Amino acid sequence: MISSAYSYYLSQYAARETARTDNAARRPSDLRRAYNKMLGINRLAPAYKTDVSLEAQKYAIDLKENARELSSIADELSGSDDDSLIIRQSAISDNPEAVSAVYVGSGDSGASSFSVSVHQLATTQINTGNFLPPSSKLLEPGDYSFDLNMSDITYEFEFGVSDNDNSRSIQDKISRLINRSNIGLSADICSDDMGNTALRIESADTGISGMKPVIFDFKDNETPAAQNTPAAATLGLDRVTQHPSNAVYSIDGNQRTSTSNKITINKEFELCFHSVQEEPPVNIALKADSDAIVDSINELIGGYNNLISVATGSDTDTFEGSARLRRQFSQLSRSYSGVLSQSGLDVNDNGTISVNKNAILTLADEGGLGKVYDSLGHFKDALHDTAERIAMNPMDYVNNKIIAYKNPRRVMTDPYNLSAYSGMMFNGYI
């Protein structure tokens, strides 16, 4: 049961990116707070016969993860007093195919626009070995080893050669050794027009630092079997076919260099270089306030609609709690219907909300954004509270049958009573 739930969770959500505040707030104190909330929820909860079907497990996980995402978005768009709605600024590039930009500042530094020219991209190091006939046998049977020097660290690789090994099988062995070592190199086998094969080794890092012109290099060890036929030299592992280079770029005409194609300017703009672009330079700026407003509202409403879609799927009607969940959201949207319509948001028949961009831009032009901020701030808080409750106990919305009530005079804590698929899956805390 738990195995299938974890398999679904890992395949669907484990690697999914979440809001920036969700990543930044995952501290031990936050995990304790989540645990205490589960204690409070389950303190007086009766004992249930829980639906343990695969469909129920998936439904509970979908609810919990989408609720957590909505809660994180609401946190990210909250001001210092939590009741206000802040607009997250974002960057825009007039040539994103050459230079893409992300705004990572706090929004209070008064950042302005600037231009970027990319003269040279940072490149990786590539070593391409000697092209050898696949069936050739250049290494005698025995044990071989070589050193790989990288970032002032020396790694020793050892492998054996048997009577049945040829050049291709040896290249495969070394390729697997390098790929499995997880030290920032990737290796594969390439071939030429004659059918000869060679090892191709590429660094994950780009650029050079200090006086050393390479990121990695090889050196044979003197073992008895390799005295006459050193493996690294025979295979040509140290033959550099592309030297690493630094990125060369200019900000408003001032030339700079970087070992990476991803840089940060004044702790405000994160730039990523994709191609050389000298003339005309790429202009980077903050989006207009109206566009940033629409983006922020779209993000909040998108999280809300994603959570609604989980509860309104055709396969969720079998769960008694799904109808109750839809009613909760219906009541929430109805209670704020006037506020939403005045803010350029329309509630649809299925409970989702549509963003009317033109209406929001008209409010911005008429100076009515202050009212939008105040009204949507309260709606955001209501969404945050509802989403947090769902994330703490998604099992409350599957088919659970009460089999026993707790003794109110002798309450025992039961943190994972209804949180079998939520409390044990709050990953990412440090």
N, C-alpha and C positions, 0 to 999 in steps of 0.2 A: 504493500500500500504506500508506505513512505517512499520506497524506491521509485515508483512510477511518478509520484508527485514531484520529487526532486529532479527526475529526468526531464519532465515537462518544464519545470522552472528554469533549469540550466539551459535548455535549448531555446527558450523563448525570451528570457529576461535577464539572465546573469550578466551578459555583456552589453546590455542596452544602456546608452548614455542617459543620465538624468539631469535635472536642472542643476545649475552651478551651486546653489545654496545647499542642495541635498548632499552634494559631494563634500562641501566645505564644512557642513554641520555634523558629520558623522563622527562624533567624539564619544568616548566612554560614557560621559554624562548623558548624552542623548540616548544611548542604548539603555541605560538605567531608567531614564524617564519613560521610554517605550515599555520596558518591562513592568514598571510600576502601574502604567495605564492598563496593561493586561491583567495585573492583579486586581485592580479596581473593577474591571469589567466582569471578571469571573468570580469575584468574591462571593456573591450570592446567587450566581447562575446555577440553575438546576442541572442535574446529570441528564445528558441526552444520549439517545442512540443515534450516532452520527452517520449520515450518508457517506459511505466510503467508496462509491463508484468512481471510476476514472473521470467521468463527466463532471462530478461534483468537485473533485480535486482540481481539475483545470479551471472550473468556474470560480472557485475560491481564490486561486492564484491570480487569475485575470483581474478579479475585483480588487484584490489587495495591491497589485502592482500599479494598476491604473489609478487607484485612489491615492497611493503614495506619490505618484507623479503629479496629480492635481494639487495635492497638499504642498509639494515642493514648489510648484509654479506660483501658488498663492503666497508662499513665504518669500519667494524671490521678488514679487511685485509689491511687497509690503514696505511701507515707510517705517521710520523710527518709532512712530506711535502705533504701528500695526493696523490702525483703522483706515489709513489713507492708502491710495493706490498710486504707486510710483510708476513712471514710464521708463523702461530700460532703453537706454540709448544703444544704437547699433551703427556700425561703420558701413560705408558704401565705397566701392571702387568702380571707376568708370571703365576699367579693363580687367575684370576678374579672371580672365583666362591667362593673363600675364602675372598679375599680383592680386591675390584675394586678401581681404581684410576682415578682422573681427575686433570689435571694441571690447576691451577688458578693463576699462577704467571704472572709476567710481561714479562718474557723472558730475562731479563737483569741481573738476580741475580746469574747466574752461578750455578744453582741447579745441584746436582749430584744424583746418584742412592743411594738407601738405602734398607735395608731389614726390614721386619715386621713379628713378630710372634704374633699371637692372642691366648692368654691363656684362656680368658673367654669373652663371649659376654655380653653386657648390656641387661638386661631384664626388662620387664614391671612388674607392680604389678597386680595381679589377685586375686580378692575376689570371692569366690563361696559360696553362701548362703546355708541355710539348705534345704535339699531335702524333700519336703512336698507332701502329696497326693494332686493332683490338685483340687479335689472337697472339701477338708477340709476347715473349717471356723474357723480359729484361732484368727481372729481379729473381735471384736464386731463392729457393725455399729457406725460410728462417724467420726470425723475429726482427722487426725494424722499428725504429722510432725517430721522430724529428721534433724539434722545438718550434713553436709558433709564438712570436713576440708581438704583443699588442697592448698598447696603453701602459707601457712599462711593466707588463705582467707577462711571464713566460709560461706557456701551456705545453705540456709534453704529450704527444700522441704516439701510441704504440699500436702495431698491428702485425699480424702474422701472414706469411706467404706460404701456401702449400704447393704441392706438386701440380695440382690441377688449376692453379690460378694463372691468369694471363693479365695483360695490361688493362683490359677493360674491367675485369673483376676487381683488380687492385684499385683502380680509379673509383669504382663503386664503393669499396670499403672505406676509402679515405673521405669520399663525399658524405657517407653516412656518419662517420666519426665527427666531421666538422659540423654538420647540421644538427646532430644530437647534442653537441657540446653547449649550444646556446650561449655563445660568447660574442655574438654580434657579427657573425660571418655566415654567408650562405654559399653552398657549393652545388654545382650540377655538372653534367657531362655535355660537352658540345662536340660537334664533328665537322670535318672539312669536306670539300668536294670529292676527296679520294676515299672517304669512309673512315678516315683515321679519327680517333677520339682524344679529347683532352679534358682535364679538369679546369673548370672555370669557377673562381672563388671571388666573391664580391663582399665588401664591407657594408654594414648597415649604416655606419656613420659617414659623414661627408666632411670635406675640408681637412686642413692640416693646422696643427698648433705647434709652436716651438720651431726647432731647426730641422727636425726629422721630416723628410719629404714623403714618407709613406705612413700608412696607418698600421700595417702589419707586415711581417716578413718571416721567412722560414730558414731553419738551419738544421742540417742533418746531425744526428748523434752518432758517435763512433761506437757502434756495436759490432761484435765479431762477424755477424752475417752481412753487415752492410759496409765493411771496410772498403771493398772493391766496387760496390754498386750502391752508393747512397741513394735512398729512395726519393727524397725531395728534389735532389739535383737531376736524377734520372727522369722523373716525371715533369720537371720544369715548374715546380710549384712557386718558385720565387720570381717568375718572369712577369713583370708588371706591364700590363697592356693599357691600363688607364691609371694615371696618377691622380690622387685626390687633389682637389682645388677648392679654394674658398669662394664664396659668393662676393661679388663686387657690385656695389649699388651706391646710389646717391640719394640723399634726402634734401630736397630744395637746393640741389647743386653741390652739397657737401658730400664728398666721396667717403665711403666706409667699406669695411669688409666683415664677413661673418663666416664661421665654419659650417653654418647650416643655412638652408633655404627658408627657415622659419625664424623670424626675429620679432622682438618686441620694441616698440618705440615709446619711450618715456612712460613705460608701464601702463600705457593706455591703448595702443593699437598693436594687435598681433598680425603681422604680415607673413604671407607665404608666397615665395617666388616660384612661378611655374615655367616661365620662359624669359629669354632675354628681351628687354623692351627699353630702348634708349630714347628714341624719339617717335612720337611725342611721349613725354613722361606720363606715368599713371597718376591720376589725382585721387587722393584718399580724403574722405571727409565723413562727418557724422550725418546720418540721415536727418532729413527735415523733421521737426517736432511732430508734424501731423503724421508722417509715415511711421515714426517710432511709436506713436500712440496706437495706430492701427495694428502694428506688429505685436505690441504688448497685449492688447485686448484680444487679438487673434490667438495668442499663446494661451491665455487664461481660458477662453471659450473652447479652444481645441482640446485642452485637458478635460474640461467638463463634458464635451461631446464624446470623447473617447470612453469615459467612464459610463455615460448613458448607453453607448452602443453595446457594451458588455452585458448590461441588464436587459436590453431589448432584442437580443439575438433570438432567432427562431428556436434554437435549441435550449433556451433558458426557461421556457414556459413550464418545463417539468419540475422546476424548483419553486416551492411555495414562497420563498423569500424574495424572488425576483419581482413579483407583483408588488410586494410591500416596498421594495427599493424604488421601483418606478413611481409609486405614489409619493414617496418622500421627495423625490426630485421634482415631481409635478407640483407638489405643494410649495416647494422652495421657489421654483420659477414663477408660479402664479403670484406668490406674495411679493415678488420683486418685478412683476410684469410691467407696471407703470414706469418704474425706474429704468428697466431695460429698454423699453420702447423709446424713452426720452434720450437714451444714450446711444441710439443707433443699433440696438440689438433686438432681434425678432425671435420670439419663442415659436417653434414649429409644433405641429400636431403630435409628432413622435417624441416630444420633450427636448429635442436638441435646440440649439440656439444658432441663428445665422447672424453674421456681422455685416451690417450695412456700411460699407466703407464711405460712401458718398455722404451719408447722414453724419458720420463722425467728422469728416472733413468740413462739412458745413458748420457744425458746432464749433470746430476749431477756428474757422474764419470769423464766426460771430462772437468769439470770446466766451463761449459757454462751456469751456473745458473744466473749469473749476467745479461746476455742478456735476459733470460726468465723473470726475475724480471722487467726489464725496459719495455719490450714490453707488458707484461701482465698488468703492472701498468696502461698504457694508455687505454687498453681495459677495465680494471676494472672501470676506471673513466667514460668512455663512457657508460658502463652498469649502473653505479650509476645515471648518469644524466637522462638517458632514463627511468629507473625504477621510479625515483622520479617524473618525469612528469606524468607518468601513474598513480601513487598512488595519486597524487593531483587531477586528473580529469579523472577517469575511465569511466565516463558517456560520454566522447567524442567518445567512441568506440562502442556505441550502436546505434540504429536507431533513430536519432534525425532529425526532420524537422525544418528548419529555418522559423519562422513566422514573425520576425521583427528584424531589426537592431537597435542598440542603436544610439542615437544622439551623434556624436563625439564631439560636442561643449558643451554638458552638460552630463558628464559621472557620473553615480551614482554607488556606490559600491554595489555589489551583490554577497556576498561571497559563497552562497550555490546554485547559479544558476545551475551549472552542477555538483555540488558536493553533491547532495542530499543523496547519499549512501556512501560517503567517508568522507567529512568534519565532519559529525556528529558521526563518528565512530572511531575517533583517541583516543582509550582508553589507559589507563595506565599512563597518565601524573600525576605528583604529585604537 
